[in-house]
Amino acid sequence: KAGVTQTPRYLIKTRGQQVTLSCSPISGHRSVSWYQQTPGQGLQFLFEYFSETQRNKGNFPGRFSGRQFSNSRSEMNVSTLELGDSALYLCASSPGTEKYEQYFGPGTRLTVT
Amino acid sequence: AQSVTQLDSQVPVFEEAPVELRCNYSSSVSVYLFWYVQYPNQGLQLLLKYLSGSTLVKGINGFEAEFNKSQTSFHLRKPSVHISDTAEYFCAVSDNSGYSTLTFGKGTMLLVSP
């Protein structure tokens, strides 16, 4: 099976712009979670989508949003970018039922200047 | 809510020596426990997991971990490390609510030198 893929791998944006990141989960997985990784805060949970519905949400401002499509692919959007949004954004997929392990993609490195 | 504490931010060790990376967690409910490894410029790879059953869990690349409920610990061990084990290791916990959300520790950088 192909693993989790994320596009793009690297992105440079300017403060105030918005950005959309994409994640394709492992075939058959219905849950997609997003995490932000920074040197200062470590790995923090953003949100989880299961069958096109947001099932859980972390403690991030409303500028961070996401969605999931019927084929389980997910996108996350960050509006009005701030310098502090520079991070590695990781997507993880999971069957979403009784198996709890998550499989991570390579991440998208976002740099905000 | 859960929390995870990885007691060492960095662990230097010589090749072929044993290593233990420490992880303690806090939770008011039953949890599932995981160790992930991250190589430079890559995502996270699952090393091993504890869901239930035997408290000694074996994972990939010769790693193992032991779940100790009374001490709320899940330490990762390897009897003999290789240069290629140099990476950052993350301990994570998930509750049994049915959601997939992981709470991670801050990570431990394992530095293996010849």
Interface residues (C-beta under 8 A of the other chain):
Chain A: V4 S31 S33 Y35 G42 L43 F45 E48 R55 N56 G58 L90 A92 S94 G96 Y100 E101 Q102 Y103 F104 G105 P106 G107
Chain B: Y32 F34 Y36 N41 Q42 G43 L44 Q45 L46 K49 L51 F90 S94 Y99 S100 T101 L102 T103 F104 G105 K106 G107
